Amino acid sequence: MKEKLAAIAKSFSKAILAFFTTIALGITFFMAYIMMAPDDWPKPFYLVYRIPTAVPASEAVAHAAEAEPVQASVPTEPPPAAEVEIRAGQGLMVETGTKIVNLAEPSGRRYIKVNIVLEYAPTDLEYYTMGEEEKTEYLTEFYAEIETKQPVINDLLITLLSSQTFESVYTAEGKETLRTQIIDFINTRLPEYRVIFVYFTEFVVQ
């Protein structure tokens, strides 16, 4: 009897072992099919693999720029200085003395006798807001500087006057043209001092 029970128990154990072995093999083959079989074959479910990819540097910089916008600094330019309009009589007067110069005539008998006063714009436009003492000091320095340029100014005036003809200066229109020529002639050659008006206190053409 005992031998019969032992045989039954041994058979049962073998059956159990075969059962679990079959299940294990079935699961193994099942997973192998899921993982190895092509995705177009019928499966109860499909595996999805996520592979992390590196973000390109340019894209990372772009995202960073979007996340933290940086306000570009714009260089500021100083506002332009306002121009001061100086009217006749508001500048600094400089007497050049009387000039007697032969005109550019073939006969050489005609001449011009003229006394010219040049009116300059101050080299420092703050002159108009200075106090009396400061203004006096500025005028002293300005006239001293102009005095050192006076030989050059006289030479320029004589050169320009001697190039004129009787017909070009004897009329009122000719006188105004000469006034403009003097301003341009001196300002071109002495740009550090700006002549703004010219006055003729004596004007004779013969």
C-alpha positions as CSV (number, residue, x, y, z in Angstrom):
1,M,0.0,0.0,0.0
2,K,2.8,2.4,0.9
3,E,4.6,1.7,-2.3
4,K,1.4,2.5,-4.2
5,L,1.0,5.8,-2.4
6,A,4.6,6.7,-3.0
7,A,4.2,6.0,-6.7
8,I,1.1,8.2,-6.8
9,A,2.9,11.0,-5.0
10,K,5.9,10.7,-7.3
11,S,3.6,10.8,-10.4
12,F,1.8,13.9,-8.9
13,S,5.0,15.7,-8.3
14,K,6.2,15.0,-11.9
15,A,2.8,16.3,-13.2
16,I,3.1,19.5,-11.1
17,L,6.6,20.0,-12.3
18,A,5.7,19.4,-15.9
19,F,2.8,21.8,-15.5
20,F,4.9,24.7,-14.1
21,T,7.6,24.0,-16.6
22,T,5.1,24.2,-19.4
23,I,3.8,27.5,-18.0
24,A,7.3,28.9,-17.7
25,L,8.1,27.9,-21.3
26,G,4.8,29.4,-22.5
27,I,5.5,32.7,-20.8
28,T,9.1,32.7,-22.2
29,F,7.9,32.0,-25.7
30,F,5.1,34.6,-25.3
31,M,7.5,37.4,-24.2
32,A,9.9,36.4,-27.0
33,Y,7.1,36.7,-29.5
34,I,6.1,40.2,-28.1
35,M,9.6,41.4,-28.2
36,M,11.1,39.8,-31.3
37,A,8.2,39.4,-33.7
38,P,7.6,42.2,-36.3
39,D,5.2,45.0,-35.2
40,D,2.9,44.3,-38.1
41,W,2.1,40.8,-36.7
42,P,-0.9,40.5,-34.4
43,K,0.0,41.0,-30.8
44,P,-2.0,41.5,-27.6
45,F,0.1,44.6,-26.9
46,Y,3.1,46.4,-28.4
47,L,6.2,47.6,-26.6
48,V,7.1,51.3,-27.0
49,Y,10.7,52.4,-26.4
50,R,11.5,56.0,-25.5
51,I,15.1,57.0,-26.3
52,P,16.2,60.3,-24.9
53,T,17.7,62.7,-27.5
54,A,20.1,65.5,-26.9
55,V,18.7,69.0,-27.6
56,P,20.8,70.9,-30.2
57,A,22.8,73.7,-28.7
58,S,21.2,76.3,-31.0
59,E,17.7,75.2,-30.0
60,A,18.7,75.3,-26.3
61,V,20.0,78.8,-26.7
62,A,16.8,79.8,-28.4
63,H,14.7,78.3,-25.6
64,A,16.9,80.1,-23.0
65,A,16.4,83.3,-24.9
66,E,12.7,82.9,-25.0
67,A,12.6,82.0,-21.3
68,E,14.7,84.9,-20.2
69,P,14.5,87.7,-22.7
70,V,17.5,90.1,-22.5
71,Q,16.9,93.7,-23.2
72,A,19.6,94.9,-25.5
73,S,21.2,98.1,-24.5
74,V,20.8,100.9,-27.0
75,P,23.6,103.5,-27.0
76,T,22.1,106.9,-26.4
77,E,23.3,109.9,-28.3
78,P,23.6,113.3,-26.7
79,P,20.8,115.7,-27.9
80,P,22.1,118.1,-30.5
81,A,22.9,121.5,-29.1
82,A,20.3,124.1,-29.9
83,E,21.5,126.7,-32.4
84,V,21.5,130.3,-31.2
85,E,20.2,132.8,-33.7
86,I,22.4,135.9,-33.6
87,R,20.9,139.0,-35.2
88,A,22.6,142.0,-36.6
89,G,24.0,144.1,-33.8
90,Q,24.2,141.2,-31.3
91,G,27.7,140.0,-32.2
92,L,31.1,141.4,-31.5
93,M,32.2,144.3,-33.6
94,V,35.8,144.6,-35.0
95,E,36.9,147.7,-36.8
96,T,39.4,147.0,-39.7
97,G,40.1,150.6,-40.7
98,T,39.9,152.4,-44.0
99,K,41.2,150.6,-47.1
100,I,42.1,152.4,-50.3
101,V,42.7,149.8,-53.1
102,N,43.0,150.0,-56.8
103,L,40.3,148.1,-58.7
104,A,41.0,145.4,-61.3
105,E,40.7,147.9,-64.2
106,P,43.0,147.9,-67.3
107,S,43.7,151.6,-66.9
108,G,44.5,151.3,-63.2
109,R,42.8,154.6,-62.5
110,R,39.8,153.5,-60.5
111,Y,39.9,152.7,-56.9
112,I,37.7,151.9,-53.9
113,K,37.9,153.5,-50.5
114,V,36.0,151.6,-47.9
115,N,35.9,151.3,-44.1
116,I,34.8,147.8,-43.1
117,V,33.5,146.7,-39.7
118,L,33.3,142.9,-39.2
119,E,30.7,141.5,-36.7
120,Y,31.7,138.1,-35.2
121,A,29.7,135.5,-33.4
122,P,31.1,134.8,-30.0
123,T,33.3,131.7,-29.9
124,D,31.6,130.8,-26.7
125,L,27.8,131.1,-27.0
126,E,27.5,131.2,-23.2
127,Y,28.7,134.7,-23.6
128,Y,25.1,135.9,-23.7
129,T,24.3,134.4,-20.2
130,M,27.6,135.5,-18.6
131,G,27.7,138.1,-15.8
132,E,29.1,141.5,-16.4
133,E,32.5,140.7,-15.0
134,E,32.8,137.4,-16.8
135,K,31.6,139.0,-20.0
136,T,34.3,141.8,-19.7
137,E,37.0,139.2,-19.2
138,Y,35.8,137.2,-22.2
139,L,35.7,140.3,-24.5
140,T,39.3,141.2,-23.5
141,E,40.5,137.8,-24.4
142,F,38.5,137.7,-27.7
143,Y,39.7,141.1,-28.9
144,A,43.3,140.2,-28.1
145,E,43.0,137.0,-30.2
146,I,41.4,138.9,-33.1
147,E,44.2,141.5,-32.9
148,T,46.8,138.8,-33.5
149,K,44.8,137.8,-36.7
150,Q,44.4,141.4,-37.9
151,P,47.3,141.3,-40.4
152,V,45.8,138.2,-42.0
153,I,42.3,139.7,-42.1
154,N,43.6,143.0,-43.7
155,D,45.5,141.0,-46.3
156,L,42.3,139.0,-47.1
157,L,40.3,142.2,-47.4
158,I,42.8,143.9,-49.7
159,T,43.1,140.8,-51.9
160,L,39.4,140.5,-52.3
161,L,38.9,144.3,-52.9
162,S,41.6,144.4,-55.5
163,S,39.9,141.7,-57.5
164,Q,36.8,143.8,-58.0
165,T,35.9,145.9,-61.0
166,F,34.2,149.3,-61.1
167,E,31.1,147.8,-62.7
168,S,30.8,145.0,-60.0
169,V,30.8,147.3,-56.9
170,Y,29.5,150.8,-57.9
171,T,25.8,149.8,-57.7
172,A,23.8,149.0,-54.5
173,E,23.5,145.4,-55.7
174,G,27.2,145.2,-56.2
175,K,27.8,146.5,-52.7
176,E,25.6,143.7,-51.2
177,T,27.4,141.1,-53.3
178,L,30.7,142.4,-51.9
179,R,29.3,142.2,-48.4
180,T,28.5,138.5,-48.9
181,Q,31.9,137.8,-50.6
182,I,33.8,139.2,-47.6
183,I,31.8,137.0,-45.1
184,D,32.5,133.8,-47.2
185,F,36.2,134.8,-47.9
186,I,37.1,135.3,-44.3
187,N,35.1,132.4,-42.8
188,T,36.6,130.0,-45.3
189,R,40.2,131.0,-44.4
190,L,39.7,131.7,-40.7
191,P,37.0,129.1,-39.7
192,E,37.7,129.4,-36.0
193,Y,36.2,132.9,-36.0
194,R,32.8,133.2,-37.7
195,V,31.9,136.5,-39.3
196,I,28.1,137.0,-39.4
197,F,27.7,140.5,-40.7
198,V,29.7,143.1,-42.5
199,Y,29.1,146.9,-42.3
200,F,30.5,149.6,-44.6
201,T,30.9,152.8,-42.6
202,E,32.5,154.4,-45.7
203,F,32.2,153.4,-49.3
204,V,33.6,155.4,-52.2
205,V,34.3,154.1,-55.7
206,Q,36.1,156.4,-58.2
